[in-house]
Amino acid sequence: MVDLSVRVGTLALKNPVMPASGCFAFEYAAAVDFNRLGALVTKSVTPKKRIGNPTPRVAETSAGMLNSIGIPSHGLDYYVQKALPHYQGYDTPLVASVSADTADEFAEACERLSVPGVAAIEANISCPNLEADGQAFAMSPRDTFKAVSAIRRRTRVPVWAKLTPNAIHIAEIARAAEEAGADALVVANTILAMAIDVESWKPKLGNIMGGYSGPAIKPIVVRMVFQAARAVNIPVVGCGGIQTGEDVVEYLLAGATAVQVGTASFLDPAAMARILVELERYCETHGIARAAELTGKVRIDPQLTDRWLRFAQQSG
């Protein structure tokens, strides 16, 4: 019997598989037993009610999906009073994802989310920072530190900082989040991208550009997980293009402690349950007693020098 349990900081998970924020809702209970998952990560909530971006909001590509949802939200009060009770009957930890426009708004929102039933808060600092002309918090070490440290001062709930793959030096961003008090990192959100309809000559998204997700981005994010995990001493949760149990293994070998599944669940609502079966089968086949033993075990050729590894941590 394979032990799939892992620890993300102080949080004990039954296994390393959980949904990605924005790709999961209570309705998925019809396709997946929530008690089988490592954690439940809800869609990002904003402090106030928010409509979201103009339509169309989603566009399919040959190797993934573009989205520009714009984080529509009913606001924090609705989330605490109406959304949280849906998950109270499960023994799987709930991770509440939050998005805000400024560091102070992030801090206030996370304080209000520090309620019974919330096991951890995922701070979506890959969203636009109005204090930096709309550039995502996680694009700079300074803004990352400012946002995470503001949050840390206002809550004792474990904080996971969700980073953006659009940052050039992911290791520097990761270190800034750790120094500011993050308990874990989520690497990463979607990659900024664009698609054009060649018949209408118009962008396929109503907001022109959006986030690219799916299997095509996996090698990029695996590289970022590898770099981030070697730059910090806190757990890294990998997110990007996971479709199979072997994809999970690849992320763990790169340095992830756990993973989040996003686009695959749109294609198959039961994808996470299947991925768990495939992960357990892989471990059984390869004689691995504990999934946690895979974390960071990628085999690097000893001829590669420390100088190369330092470069790998710093370069994009």
N, C-alpha and C positions, 0 to 999 in steps of 0.2 A: 504494500500500500504506500503510495507516494504522498509525502507531506508537502502540500502546496502552500502552506501558510507562510506569510512574510510579515515583516514589521516596517511600517513607514513612520519613522520616528517613534513616538510613544503609542502609535495606533497599530493594533494587531488586526491583520486581515486574514480571512480564511484561505485566500489565494490572491495572486497578483493581478487579477483581471477585474476591471471596472469600466463603466462607460465614460466617454469624454463629455464634458459639458456641452450642452446644445444638441447632443445626439441621443438624448434619453429623456423619458417622461414616465409618469406613473402608468400610462396605458401600456407600456412594454411588459407589464405584469402578465398580460395575456400570452406572451411569447416566451418569457424568461422567468424562472423562479428567482426572485430577488435574493432569497436566502442562500443561493448558491454563489453569488458574486462576492468579490473581495470588498467592494464598497459601492455606494450609490452616489454618483456625482450629478447634481441637478443643473439645469440650465442657469446661466448667469442671471442674477437678479440685480436690478439697479435701485438706488435709493428711492427714486420717484417713478411714477408711471411713465412708460416710454412706448411710442408707437412702432419704431423700427424704420428700416430703409424702404424706399420705393420698390415696387415690383417691376420686373421679375427679380426674385431674390436668389434663385438657384439655377445653375446651368451645368449640365452634364458635359464632361470632356471624354476623350478617348481613354484616359488613364486615371480618372478621378472626378472630382466635383468642385465646382466653384460655388461659393455662397456669399451673400452680402445681406444677412438677415437684419443686422443693425440692433441686435439685442432688445427686441420688444419685451416689455416687462410690465407687470401689474404693480410693481413697487414692493418695498420691504414689508409694509404692514400686511398686504395680501399674502405674501410669501409665508410669513410667520404664522398667520392666523388660518390660512386656507391650504397652502401647499404642504407645509411640514407635517400636518396630521396624517396625510396619506401614507407616510413612510414609518409611522410610529410602530406599526405591527410587525416590523421585520427586525431580525437581529443583526442585520448587516449595517455597518457604520455609514452614516450619511455625511457626505462632504458637500457643503453649500458653496456654490460658486458665486462670486460677487464681482460686479463691475462698477466703476465710478469715474467721474470726470477729473477729480483732483485728489491729492493725497489726503486732505482733510475729510473729504467725502468718503473715501475708502475707509479711513479710520473709524468714522462715525457709523458707517454701514456695518463694518465687522463687529463693532461693539454691540450693535442692535441684534446681530445674528448670533451672538454668543449666548445661546439659550439651550435648555435641555433638549436633547435630540439631535443636536449638531455636533458631530464628532470632530470635524475639522472644517476650516474655511479655505477654499481655493480663491486666492486673490488674482483675478484676471488682469494682471498688469500689462498684458499685451494689447490692452484697449487704449484708445487715444487719450492723451493727457492735455487738457485744455490749457494748462499752465506752461506747456511747451509747444504751443502752436499746433496742437493735434498730433504730435509725434507720440507714439506709444511709450508708456513709462519704461518698459523693458528694453527700449532702444539705447538707453544710456545708463551707465553704472550710477551716476548721480541721482537720476530720477527714480531708478529702481530702489536705491537705498532710502530715498526720501519717503516713497510710498510705503515700503515694507516696514520701516522703522516707525512711521506714524501708526500703522496698523498694530504693530507689536506693543506699542504703549497702551493700546485701548482694549486688548483682549488677551486672555490666557488660553484660549482655544488654539490648538495647533494650526499654523498658517502654512499653506502650500502656495508658493509664488509661481504662477503660470507665465512662462516666458514666451517670447516671440522668436520664430526662426528667421525673421527679417533682420535681426541684429547681426552685425559683422563679427564681433568678438564675444561669442556666447560664454566663454569661460569668465571673462571680466564681469559680465552681467550676473552670472551664477554666484561669483564670489561676493558681489555687492549685496545680493539678496540674502546670502548666508550671514554676512556681517551685520545686516540690519535685523536679523532675528528670525528669518524664515526657518521653519522646521523641515521643509522639503521643497523640492522644485518639480514643476511639471514642464517637461520639454517635449513638444512645444505646441503652440497654436498653429494656425494655418499660414501658408505662404502667400503674400500679396501677389495677385495675378489678374489676368484679364483675358476675355475671349470676345471675338467679334463675329456676328452673323454675316456671312459673305453674300447673302441674298439681299438683306435689308441694309447692310453696311452699318448696322448699329451695334453697340456693345450688347452682349447677351445678358448683362446684369443692369438693373435699373440704376444702380449706384456706380456704374461704369467698371469699377474694380472691386474685387472681393478676395476672400480667402480660399486658397487651393488646398484640397485634402484628398486622401486616397492613396492607393499603392505607389503612385509615382513619386511621392515625397518621402517614402520610407528611408531610402539610403541617405538622404540629406539629414533627416532627424536622427537616425542611428549615429551618424557622425557627431551631431551636436550632443547627444546623450553621452557618447564616449568622451568628448571634451569636457562637458560639464561635470560628469562624475569624477573626473580626475582633478578637477579644480576645487571641489568642495568636500566637506566631511558629513554632509547631510544627504538623505536619500533623494534619488532622482526617479520620477515617474515618467516613463517614455510614452509619447503619444504621436502617432503619425503613420497611417497606411497599414495598420495591423489587420490582417485578414485570416490568419491561421495560427495554430499553436506554435509552429516553427518561427513565425514572425515574433511571437512573444519571447521565445528562446533567444533570438538574435538580439533583441533589446536588452534582455537580462545579461547576456554575455558582454554587451557593450558597457554595462554599468548600471542599468536600471534596476530598481528594487521591485517595481510594479509597472503596470501599463494601463493605458486607457484606449478603448475601442470606440471609434467614431463612425466614419463613413460606411464601414462594413455593416453596421446595424441598419442603415437605410436600405441596403440591398437585401438583407436577411435579418429580420428582427430577432431571430434566435441565434445570431452569430456568436455572441459571447458564450453561450452555453456550449456550442460546438467547439469553440476555441479552447475552452477549459478541458474538454474531453481530449482534444488533440495534444494539449500541453501535457496532460497526465500520461497519455500513451507514449509521447516522446521520452519522458522521464523513465518510464518503465522499460522501454526498449534500450535506453542508454545506461541503465543501471544507476540512475540518479535518485537517491532516497529523498532528498529535500530540494524543492525548486529554488530555495534561497541560495543553495550552493552554486547556482549558475551565475549569480550577479558578479559582474566584473571579471569573469574568467576567460575573456577573449585571449587567445594565445598570440602574443606579439613576438616576432622574431628577435632573439637576443642581439642580433647584429644591428638592430635599430637602436641608435644611441639615445641617451637622455636628452641630448640636444634636439633630436627629432621629436621626441615626446613633448618637450617644452613648446616647440613650434606648433605641434598638433593641437595643444591646449589653447593657444593664443590666436591661431589663424582661422579665418572663415573660409 
